[in-house]
Amino acid sequence: MCSTFRQLGLHPGGPIRIEAAAALVGLSPLQAQGHLSALATVHLVEQTSQDRFVMHDLVQAYALEQVRELAGQEANRAALSRLVDLYLNTGAAAIRMLWPSRPRRPLDLPQTDVETLTFHRPADAVRWFEDELQLLVRLVRCGARLDIASVAYLPVVVNEMLFHRRAWSWWVPALRDALEMARRGGHRDAEAWVLETLGDAGIDELKAGSSAGMYRQAMRIRTELGDANGVAACHVGLGRACYQLNDLDAAVAHLETARRLSTEAGDRWEFAVASAHLASVLAAGGDVAAARDLLTQVQAIFDEAEDLMSSGCTSTLLAGLAESGGEHEAALHHLENALRIFAEVADVWSQAHIHRRVGDLHADRGNLHQAHKSWSAAADLLSGNTEPTAAGLRKQLIESLKEDC
């Protein structure tokens, strides 16, 4: 029991899942639950739900001091490596559940027999990501400090959710740590993935020039590895960067190349993603009809594959296209469809964004009652969410409500 207490000090912080404790201590989840329950009876941990326990900061600091003093560094690295393996496997399982139509390129992942959490519904996977968002960041950073090379793959296996959730203020420092670990360990595939993800973060931060450099570095690696799907993804990134830099011709060229490469590779998901971004570029150039046709095709691809997350995002793009053309009813229809999808998968973050956009549409038409109703719904969904992007959005929504009172 004392050994379990000490090793819990290695946990990166926040609620401790039973499976995480099992990985750290090297026990089965049932055995770990027994140890945690025993520790709870003497108030060294507190059970907060059926499968989670918390350790007070001062208690955890003492446990960490003890495990560093009494266990060897290699034993501590092995324990944290098992925890990383748990989250690598679980993150990969969650992504497969949420983005079923995206083929995953083989990764140079370590072989492990650590048990993996299972997900029976997309909503379970979304909730897991939201619950573990900060822990994953901490785990990358802790693993990097202990020179655990496999942490380079944590942002790789959850890449789609990082792009979707956009919690970059938390994730960018961890991505830089992951990039260093990938390079130190010679994991070229992980290096390319992390470079692409840093490029995506730069696009959201309106740093398209630096993002383009990241995508080009990643493309060189993908080319060396003979990874046609990866090269296509890099062309999508470069297309997005060129679009942000207002070089529409270059954006079209990159996105058309991505569509061609993904078609040759038989990757309908990447083809659809490239097509969706191409639609945005075409709309910006004035060809709204072609953009709408492309997005309609994209939606059909994702609906056929039952890829709810991608389908919901496509509906938001169709809404933006309708809104830019003054088609408010059509825009509302697409947003309501997206809201239905994101509610089905329990994606609170996306639901809040959709409610905000619905509120903005109502406000533009002078319907302040409906606008307030939608903005309030969005703010309520984000209540208690301490992640900076979510907290910032909630603050904006509350300010909007105050201004129109």
MIVO-660879 format. One record per atom (N, C-alpha, C, O): x, y, z. Coordinates in steps of 0.1 Angstrom, whole numbers, plus 2048, in hexadecimal, padded with zeros to 3 digits. Example, Ala and Ser with C-alpha at 12.3 -4.5 7.8 and 13.67 -1.06 7.14 Angstrom:
MIVO-660879
8847C784E 87B7D384E 8847DF84E 88E7DF855 8807EA847 8897F5847 88180084F 88680B850 
END
This chain:
MIVO-660879
8087F4800 800800800 80980D800 8068167F9 81480C808 81D818808 82381A7FA 8248267F6 8268107F3 82C8117E6 8228177DC 8258207D4 8158137DE 80A8197D5 8098287D8 8098307CF 80982C7E5 80883A7E8 8148427E2 81284D7DD 82083D7E3 82C8447DE 82A8467CF 82D8507CA 82783B7C8 82683C7B9 81B8457B4 81C84A7A9 8118467BC 8078507B8 80C85E7B7 8078677B1 8178607BE 81E86E7BD 8238717AF 82587C7AC 8258667A7 82A868799 81E86D790 821871785 81286C795 80787078C 80887F789 80B887792 80588377C 807891779 7FE89B780 8018A777F 7F4896787 7EB8A078E 7DD89F789 7DA89A77E 7D48A3791 7C68A378E 7C0895792 7C788D799 7B389378F 7AD886793 7B587A78E 7BA87A782 7B6870796 7BD863793 7B385878F 7AC854798 7B3854783 7AA84977F 7B083C785 7BC83B787 7A7833787 7AB82578C 7B581F782 7BF819786 7B2820775 7BB81A76B 7C982176B 7D381B769 7C982E76E 7D683576E 7DE83177A 7EA82F779 7D782F786 7DE82A792 7E481C78F 7EF819793 7DC814788 7E0806785 7EC80677D 7F67FE77F 7ED80F773 7F881076A 805815772 81080F770 80381E77A 80F823782 81481978B 82181778C 80C812792 81080879C 8137FB796 81A7F379C 80E7F878A 8117EB784 8087E0789 80C7D478A 7FB7E478C 7F17DA791 7E57DA787 7E57E277E 7DC7D1789 7D07D1782 7C77DC787 7C97E0792 7BD7E177F 7B47EB784 7AD7E7791 7AB7EF799 7A97DA792 7A27D579E 7AB7D67AA 7A67DB7B5 7B77D27A9 7C17D37B4 7C37E27B7 7C47E67C3 7C57EA7AD 7C87F97B0 7BC7FF7B7 7BE8077C0 7B07FB7B3 7A48017BA 7A47FD7C9 7A18067D1 7A87F17CC 7A97ED7DA 7B37F57E1 7B07F97ED 7BE7F87DB 7C98007E2 7C480E7E4 7C68147EE 7BD8147D9 7B88227DA 7AE8237E5 7AE82C7ED 7A58197E6 79B8197F0 7A18197FE 79C81F807 7AB811800 7B281080D 7B981D810 7B882281C 7BF824806 7C5831808 7BB83B80C 7BD845813 7AF83A806 7A4843809 79F842817 79B84C81D 7A083681D 79B83482B 7A483B835 7A083F840 7B083E831 7BA84583A 7BC853835 7C585A839 7B385882B 7B3865827 7BF86A81F 7C387681F 7C7861819 7D2864810 7CD867802 7D486F7FB 7C28627FE 7BB8667F2 7AC8677F5 7A8863800 7A586E7EC 79786F7EE 79086B7E1 79386E7D6 7868627E3 77E85D7D7 7748677D3 76B86B7DC 77486C7C7 76B8767C2 7608717B9 7568787B7 7628657B3 75885F7AB 75B8507AB 76484B7B2 7548487A3 75583A7A4 7638357A0 76882B7A5 76983C796 776838791 781842793 78C84078C 77F84C79B 78A85779C 78C85A7AB 78385A7B3 79985D7AD 79D8617BA 7A686E7B9 7AC8707AE 7A78767C3 7B08817C3 7B98817CF 7B587B7D9 7C48877CD 7CE8887D8 7D18967DA 7D489E7D1 7D089B7E6 7D38A97EA 7E18AD7E5 7EA8A47E5 7E38B97E0 7F08BD7DB 7FB8BB7E4 8068B67E0 7FA8BE7F1 8048BC7FB 8078AD7FD 8138A97FF 7FD8A57FD 7FF8977FF 8068917F3 80F8897F4 8028967E7 8098917DB 8178957DA 82088D7D6 81A8A17DF 8288A67DF 83089D7E8 83C89A7E5 82B8997F4 8328907FD 8348837F6 83F87D7F8 82A87D7F0 82B8707E9 8368717DE 83D8677DD 83687C7D7 84087D7CC 84E87E7D3 8588787CD 8508857DD 85C8867E4 8618787E9 86D8747E8 8578707EE 85B8637F3 85F8597E7 8688527E9 85785A7DC 85A8507D1 8678547CB 86F84B7C6 86B8617CA 8788657C5 8838607CE 88E85D7C9 8818607DB 88B85C7E5 88D84D7E6 8988487E7 8828467E6 8828387E9 88282E7DD 8858237DE 87D8337D1 87D82B7C5 8888307BC 88B83C7BB 88E8287B4 89882C7AA 89283479F 88683279C 89A83C798 89584378D 89083A782 88683E77C 89682F77F 891826775 884821778 87B81F76F 88181D785 874818789 869823787 85E820783 86D82F78A 86383A789 86183D77A 855840776 86B83C772 86983E763 86083375E 858835755 862826763 85A81B75E 84B81D762 84281A75A 84982276E 83B824772 83482F76A 82982D765 83B83A768 83584575F 834840751 82A84474A 83D83874C 83C83373E 82F82A73D 82982B732 82C822747 82081A747 813824746 80A82173F 81482F74D 80983874D 80883E73F 7FD84073A 813842739 81384772B 80D83D722 805841719 811831723 80B82671B 7FC82571C 7F5823712 7F7826728 7E982672A 7E2831723 7D882E71C 7E783D723 7E184871D 7E384870E 7DB84D706 7EE842709 7F08406FB 7E58376F5 7DF83A6EB 7E382C6FC 7D98226F7 7CB8276F8 7C38256EF 7C882E703 7BB832705 7B883E6FC 7AD83F6F6 7C18476FA 7BF8526F1 7BD84D6E3 7B48526DC 7C48436DE 7C283E6D1 7B58376D0 7AE8396C5 7B08306DA 7A382A6DA 7988356D9 78E8336D2 79A8406E0 79084A6E0 78F8516D2 7848546CD 79A8536CC 79B8596BF 7948506B4 78D8556AC 7968436B5 79083A6AC 78183A6AD 77A8396A4 77C83C6B9 76E83D6BC 76884A6B6 75D84A6B0 76F8556B7 76A8626B3 76C8666A5 76486D69E 77786169F 77A864691 77C856689 787853685 77184F688 772841683 777840674 77B83666F 77484B66D 77784B65E 78584F65B 78A84E64F 78D853665 79B857662 7A484B663 7A684666E 7AB847659 7B583C65A 7C1842661 7C684C65E 7C583A66B 7D183E673 7DE83866D 7DE82C66B 7E784066A 7F483B665 7FB833670 7FB83767C 80282866D 809820678 81382967F 81A830679 81382868C 81C82F694 82782669B 82481A69D 83282C69E 83D8246A4 83B8256B3 8438296BB 82F81F6B7 82B81F6C5 8328136CD 8348096C7 8358156DA 83A80A6E2 8308006E4 8248026E5 8347F36E4 82B7E86E7 8297E76F6 8337E96FE 81D7E56FA 81A7E6709 80E7DD70B 8057DB703 80D7D8718 8017D071B 7F97D7726 7F17D172D 7FB7E4727 7F37EC730 7E47EC72C 7E17EE720 7DB7EB735 7CD7EB732 7C87F872C 7CE803730 7BE7F8724 7B980471D 7AB806721 7A37FD722 7A7813724 799816726 79181371A 79781570F 78580F71B 77D80C70F 77281670E 76D81B719 76D819702 763823700 75881C6F8 75A8166ED 74C81D6FD 7408176F6 7398216ED 73181D6E4 73A82E6F0 7338386E9 73C8446E6 7458476EE 73A84B6DB 7438576D9 7428616E5 74C8676E8 7368626EB 73586C6F6 73F868701 744871708 74185B704 74A85770E 75985C70B 760860714 75C85B6FE 76A85F6FA 76C86E6FB 776872700 7618756F8 7628846F9 764888707 76C89170A 75C882710 75D88671E 76B882724 77088A72C 77087771F 77D873724 78887D720 790881728 787882713 79088C70F 78F899717 79989F71B 78389D719 7818AA720 7868A972F 78C8B2734 78389D735 78889B742 79789A743 79D89F74D 79E894739 7AC89273A 7B589C732 7C189A731 7AE8A672D 7B68B0724 7C28B572B 7CD8B5725 7C18BA738 7CC8BF73E 7D68B5743 7E28B7743 7D18A9747 7DA89F74C 7E389A740 7EF897743 7DD899734 7E6895729 7F189F727 7FC89B724 7EE8AC728 7F98B6727 8038B4732 80F8B472F 7FF8B273E 8088B0749 8118A3747 81C8A374B 80A899742 81188C740 81C88E735 827888737 81989572B 824898721 83089F727 83B89B725 82D8A972F 8378B1735 83F8A9740 84B8AA740 8388A1748 83F899752 84788F74B 85388C74F 842888741 84987E73A 856883733 86087D733 85588F72E 860896727 86B898732 87789772F 86789D73E 87189F748 87889274D 884893750 87188774C 87887A74F 87D873743 882867744 87D87A738 88487472C 87D867727 88385E724 86F868727 86785C722 86385F714 85A867712 86A85970B 86885D6FC 85A85B6F7 8568626EE 8538516FD 84584E6F8 83B8596FA 8318596F3 83E863702 83586E704 8348766F7 82A87E6F5 83E8756EE 83D87C6E1 8308786DA 82B87F6D1 82B86C6DC 8208676D5 81286A6DB 8088686D5 8128706E7 8058746ED 7FE87E6E5 7F287C6E2 8048896E1 7FC8926D8 7FA88C6CA 7F18916C3 8018826C6 7FF87B6B9 7F28736BA 7E98756B1 7F086B6C4 7E48626C4 7D786A6C6 7CD8656C3 7D88766CC 7CC87E6CF 7CC88A6C5 7C58946C9 7D38896BA 7D48956B2 7C789B6AD 7C68A76AE 7BD8936A9 7B18986A5 7AA8A16AF 7A48AB6AC 7AA89C6BC 7A48A36C6 7AB8B06C9 7A58BA6CD 7B88B06C9 7C08BD6CB 7BB8C76C1 7B98D36C4 7BA8C36B4 7B68CC6A9 7A88D16AC 7A58DD6AA 79F8C86B0 7918CB6B2 78F8D46BE 7888DE6BE 7968D16C9 7948D86D6 79C8E56D7 7978EF6DD 7A78E66D0 7AF8F36CF 7B38F96DD 7B29056DE 7B68F16E6 7BB8F66F4 7CA8F96F3 7D18F36FB 7CE9026EA 7DC9036E7 7E49096F2 7F09076F4 7DE9126FA 7E5918705 7EB90E70F 7F590F715 7E3903711 7E88F7718 7F28EF710 7FC8EA716 7EE8ED704 7F58E26FC 8028E66F5 80B8DD6F4 8048F26F1 8108F66EA 81C8F36F1 8268EE6EB 81E8F76FE 82A8F3705 82C8E4706 8388E0704 8228DC707 8238CE707 8278C96FA 82F8BF6F9 8228CF6EF 8268CB6E2 8358CD6DF 83B8C56D8 83A8D86E4 8488DB6E3 8508D06EA 85B8CC6E5 84C8CC6F6 8538C16FD 8528B46F5 85C8AD6F4 8468B26EF 8448A56E8 84D8A56DB 85389B6D8 84F8B16D5 8578B26C9 8668AF6CD 86D8A86C6 86A8B56D9 8788B26DD 87A8A36E0 88489D6DC 87089D6E6 87188E6E9 8718866DC 87987C6DB 86988A6D2 8698836C6 8778846BF 87C87A6BA 87D88F6BF 88A8916B9 89588A6C0 89D8846BA 89488A6CE 89E8846D6 89D8756D4 8A886E6D4 89186F6D2 8908616D0 89085C6C2 8908506C0 8928666B9 8928626AB 88585D6A5 88585569B 87A8616AB 86D85D6A6 86886769C 86187069F 86C86468F 86986E685 85A86F682 85587A67F 852864683 844866681 83D86F68B 835877688 84186D698 83C8756A2 8408846A0 83888D6A3 84D88669C 85189369A 84989A68F 8458A6691 846893684 83D89967A 82F89D67F 82A8A767D 829893687 81C89668C 81C8A2695 8138AB694 8268A369E 8268AE6A7 8298BC6A0 8238C66A4 8318BB696 8338C768E 8268CC687 8238D8687 81F8C2682 8128C667C 8088CC686 8028D6683 8088C6692 7FF8CB69C 8038D96A1 7FB8E26A4 8108DC6A2 8158E96A5 8118F369A 80E8FE69D 8118EE68E 80D8F6683 7FE8FA684 7FA905681 7F68F0688 7E88F268A 7E68FD695 7DD905693 7ED8FC6A0 7EC9056AA 7F09136A5 7E991D6A9 7FA91469D 7FE921698 7F392768F 7F193468F 7EC91F687 7E192467F 7D792B688 7D2936685 7D3924692 7C992969C 7CE9366A3 7C693E6A7 7DB9376A4 7E09436AB 7E494E6A0 7EB9576A4 7DF94C694 7E2955689 7F0957686 7F5962683 7F894C687 80694D684 809943678 81193A679 80294766C 80393E661 81193C65B 814931656 81994665C 827946656 82F93B65E 835933657 82F93B66B 836931672 830923671 837919671 823923670 81C91666E 820910661 823904660 822918656 826912649 83490C64A 836901644 83C912652 84A90C654 8498FE65B 8508F5658 8408FD665 83D8F166C 8398E6663 83E8DB663 82F8E965A 8298E0651 8348DB647 8348CF643 83C8E4643 8478E0639 8518D763F 8558CD639 8548D964C 85D8D0653 8578C2654 85D8B8652 84A8C2658 8438B5659 8428AE64B 8448A264B 8408B6641 83F8B0633 84C8A962F 84C89F629 8578AF632 8648A962F 86689C636 86A892630 86189B642 86288E64A 859884644 85C879641 84C888641 84287F63B 84787A62D 84586E62A 84E883626 85387E619 85E87461B 85E86A614 867876624 87286D627 86C85F62B 872855628 86185F633 85B853638 85284C62D 84D841630 850853622 84784D618 83984D61C 831844618 835857624 82785862A 81F861621 81E86D624 81885B617 81086460E 80486B615 801876613 7FE86361F 7F3869626 7F887562E 7F188062F 804874634 80987F63C 80D88B634 80B896638 812888628 81589361F 80889A61B 8088A761A 7FE893619 7F189A615 7EC8A2621 7E88AE61F 7EE89D62D 7EA8A5639 7F28B263A 7ED8BD63E 7FF8B1636 8088BD637 8038C762C 8048D462E 7FF8C3620 7FA8CC616 7ED8D261B 7EA8DE618 7E58CB623 7D98D2629 7DD8DD632 7D78E8631 7E78DA63A 7EC8E5643 7F18F163C 7EE8FC63F 7F98EE631 7FF8F9629 7F3901622 7F490D621 7E98FA61E 7DE900618 7D790A622 7D391561E 7D590562E 7CF90E638 7D891A63B 7D392563D 7E591863C 7EE92363E 7EE92D633 7ED939636 7EE929627 7ED93261B 7E093961B 7E0945618 7D593361F 7C8939620 7C894462A 7C394F627 7CE942635 7CF94C640 7D895863B 7D696363F 7E2955633 7EB95F62D 7E5966621 7EC96E61B 7D996261D 7D1968612 7D8964605 7D696C5FB 7DF95A604 7E49555F7 7DB94A5F3 7DE93E5F4 7D094D5EC 7C69435E9 7CA93A5DF 7C692E5DF 7D293E5D5 7D69355CA 7DF92A5D0 7DD91E5CC 7E892E5D9 7F19245DF 7E991A5E8 7EC90E5E8 7DF9205EF 7D69185F7 7CF90D5EF 7CF9015F3 7C99115E4 7C29085DB 7CC8FD5D6 7C88F15D6 7D89015D2 7E28F75CD 7E58ED5D7 7E58E15D4 7E88F15E4 7EB8E75EE 7DF8DE5F1 7E18D25F3 7D38E45F2 7C88DC5F6 7C48D25EA 7C08C75ED 7C58D65DE 7C38CD5D3 7CD8C25D3 7CA8B65D0 7DA8C55D6 7E48BB5D7 7E08B15E2 7E28A55E1 7DC8B65EE 7D88AD5F9 7CC8A45F4 7CC8985F8 7C38AA5ED 7B78A15E8 7BC8965DF 7B888B5DF 7C689A5D6 7CB8905CD 7D38855D4 7D18795D1 7DC8895DD 7E387F5E4 7DB8765ED 7DD86A5EE 7D187C5F4 7C88735FC 7BF86A5F4 7BC85F5F8 7BC86E5E8 7B48665DF 7BD85A5DB 7B884E5DB 7C985D5D7 7D28525D3 7D58485DF 7D783C5DC 7D584D5EB 7D78455F7 7CB83E5FC 7CB836605 7BF8415F6 7B383C5FA 7AE841608 7A783A60F 7B284D60B 7AF853618 7A385D616 7A5869613 797858618 78B861616 78A86C620 78587761E 78F86962D 78E873637 79787F634 79288A635 7A387D630 7AC88862D 7A788F621 7A889B620 7A2888617 79C88E60B 79089760F 78F8A260A 788893618 77D89B61D 7818A7624 77C8B2623 78C8A662D 7918B1634 7978BB62B 7948C762C 79F8B7621 7A58C0617 79A8C760F 79B8D360C 78F8C060C 7848C6605 77D8D060D 7798DB607 77B8CE61A 7758D8622 77C8E5623 7778EF622 78A8E3624 7928F0625 7928F6617 793903616 7928EE60C 7928F45FF 7858FC5FD 7859065F6 77A8F7603 76D8FE602 76E90C608 769916603 77590D613 77791A61A 77F924611 77C930610 78991E60A 791927601 78992B5F5 78A9375F1 7819225EF 7799255E4 76F9305E7 76C9395E0 76992F5F3 75F9385F7 7659465F9 75F9505F5 7719465FE 778953600 77C9595F3 77C9665F2 77D9515E8 7809565DB 7739595D3 77495E5C8 7689575D9 75B95B5D3 7539505CD 7489525C8 7599445CC 7529395C6 74A9315D1 74E9265D5 73F9375D5 7379325E0 7309255DC 72F91C5E4 72B9245D0 7249185CB 72D90C5CC 7299015D0 73A90D5C7 7439025C7 7468FE5D6 7488F35D9 7479085DE 74A9055EC 73F8FE5F3 7428F45FA 7339025F0 7278FA5F5 7278EC5F0 7248E35F8 7298EA5E3 7298DD5DE 7348D45E5 7318C85E8 7408DA5E7 74A8D25ED 7468CE5FB 7488C25FF 7418D7603 73D8D4611 7328CA612 7328C261B 7298CB608 71E8C1608 7248B3605 71F8A960B 72E8B25FC 7348A55FA 73C8A0606 73C89460A 7438AA60D 74A8A6619 7408A1624 74389762A 7358A8626 72B8A3630 72789562C 72588D636 724892620 72088561C 72A87A61F 72786F624 73787D61D 742874620 74287162F 743865633 74187B638 741879646 73587264B 73586A654 729876646 71D87064A 71D861647 71885964F 72185E63B 722850637 72B847640 72883C643 73684E644 73F84764D 73B84765C 742842664 73084E65F 72B85066D 736856675 738853681 73D86066F 747868676 74087567B 74087F675 73B874688 73387E68D 73A88B68F 73689668C 74688A695 74E896698 75189E68B 74F8AA68A 755897680 75989E674 74C8A366D 74C8AE667 74189C66E 7358A0668 7308AD66F 72B8B6668 7318AE67C 72C8BA684 7358C6680 72F8D167E 7428C467E 74A8CF67A 7478D466C 7478E0669 7438CA663 73F8CE655 7338D6656 7318E064E 7298D365E 71D8DB65F 7208E9664 7198F265F 72A8EB66C 72D8F9670 733900665 73190C664 73B8F965C 740900650 735904646 73590F641 72B8FB645 7208FE63C 71890A642 71391263A 71790B64F 710916655 718923652 71192D64F 725923654 72C92F651 72B933642 72A93F640 72A92A639 72892D62B 71B934629 71993E622 71092E62F 70393462E 702941634 6FC94A62F 708943640 708950647 70F95B63F 70A96663E 71A957638 721962630 719966624 71B97161F 70F95E620 707961615 6F9967619 6F0969611 6F896A626 6EC97062B 6E096662D 6D596A62F 6E395962C 6D994E62D 6D894A63C 6DD93F63F 6D1952644 6D1950652 6CA943656 6CE93C65F 6BF94164F 6B7935652 6BF92864F 6BF91E657 6C6928644 6CE91D640 6D991B64A 6DD91064E 6DF92664E 6EA926658 6E5920665 6EC91766B 6DA92466A 6D491F676 6D1910675 6D490867E 6CC90C669 6CA8FD667 6D78F5668 6D78EB66F 6E18FA662 6EE8F2663 6F48F2672 6F98E8676 6F28FE678 6F78FE686 6EF8F568F 6F48EF698 6E28F568D 6D98EC695 6DD8DD693 6DD8D569C 6E18DA686 6E58CC683 6F28C968A 6F48BE690 6FC8D368A 7088D1691 7068D06A0 70C8C76A7 6FD8D86A6 6FA8D76B4 6F48C96B8 6F88C46C2 6EC8C46AF 6E68B76B2 6F18AC6B2 6F18A36BB 6FA8AD6A9 7058A36A8 70E8A46B4 71289A6BA 7128B16B8 71C8B26C3 7158AF6D0 71C8AB6DA 7088B16D1 7018AD6DD 70189E6DE 7028986E9 6FF8976D3 6FF8886D3 70D8826D8 70D8786DF 7188896D5 7258846D9 72988B6E6 7358896EB 7218936EC 72489A6F9 7308A36F8 7378A5701 7318AA6EC 73C8B36EA 7388C16EF 7338C96E7 73A8C36FC 7368D0702 73C8DC6FC 7368E66FA 7498DB6F9 7518E66F3 74B8EA6E6 7498F66E4 7488E16DD 7428E46D0 7348E96D1 7308F26CA 72C8E36DA 71F8E86DC 71F8F76E1 7178FF6DC 7288FB6E9 7299086EE 72C9126E2 72691C6E1 73590D6D9 7389166CE 72C9176C4 72A9226BF 72590D6C2 71990D6BA 70F9166C0 70991F6B9 70C9156CD 70291E6D3 70692C6D2 6FE9356CF 71492F6D3 71893D6D1 7159426C3 71094D6C1 71893A6B9 71593E6AB 7079406A9 7039496A1 6FE9376AE 6F09396AD 6EC9466B3 6E394D6AD 6F19496BF 6EE9556C5 6F29616BD 6EB96B6BC 6FE9616B7 70396C6AE 6F996E6A2 6F697969F 6F596369C 6EB964691 6DE96B695 6D997368E 6D99676A1 6CD96D6A6 6CF97C6A9 6C79846A6 6DB97F6AF 6DE98D6B2 6DF9956A5 6DA9A16A5 6E599069B 6E699768E 6D899A688 6D79A4681 6CE99268B 6C1995686 6B899C690 6AC99E68D 6BE9A169B 6B79A96A4 6AF9A16AE 6A79A76B6 6B09946AE 6A898B6B7 6B19896C4 6B797E6C6 6B19936CD 6BA9926D8 6B59886E3 6BD9826EA 6A89856E3 6A397B6ED 6A996D6EA 6AF9676F2 6A996A6DD 6AE95D6D9 6BD95D6DA 6C49536DD 6C39686D7 6D29696D8 6D79676E6 6E095F6E9 6D096D6F0 6D396C6FE 6D195D702 6D995870A 6C79576FD 6C4949701 6D09406FC 6D4937704 6D49426F0 6DF93A6EB 6ED93D6F1 6F49346F5 6F094A6F4 6FC94D6FA 6FC948709 70794370E 6F194970F 6F094371D 6F293471D 6F992F726 6ED92D713 6EF91F712 6FD91C711 703912716 704923708 712921706 71A924713 72391C716 71792F71A 71F932726 71C927731 726923738 710922731 70D91873B 71590B738 71A904742 71690772C 71E8FB728 72D8FC72C 7338F272F 73290872C 74090A72F 74390E73E 74E910742 73890E746 739912754 74290775B 7408FB75A 74C90C762 755904769 7618FE761 76A8F8767 761901754 76C8FD74C 77890674D 777912749 783902753 78E90A756 79890B74B 7A291374B 797903740 7A0904735 79F91272F 79491772C 7AB91972D 7AB927729 7A292A71D 79B93571D 7A2922712 79A926706 78B92570A 78492E706 78791B711 77991A715 77592571E 76B92B71D 77E928728 77B933732 77A94072B 77294972E 783942721 78394F719 776950711 77095B710 77194570B 765946703 75994970D 750951709 759943718 74E945722 74E954726 74395A727 75A95A728 75B96872C 755971721 74E97A723 75896D714 753975709 744974708 73D97E706 73E96870B 73096670A 72996F715 71F975713 72F96F721 72997672C 729985729 72098D72C 73498A723 73599871F 72A99B715 7249A6715 72899270B 71E994701 710996708 70899E704 70D98D712 70198E719 6FF99B720 6F49A1721 70A9A0727 70A9AD72E 7079B8725 7009C1728 70E9B8719 70D9C3710 6FF9C570A 6FB9D1707 6F89BA709 6EB9BB703 6DF9BC70D 6D49BC709 6E39BC71A 6D89BD724 6D29CB724 6C99CE72B 
END
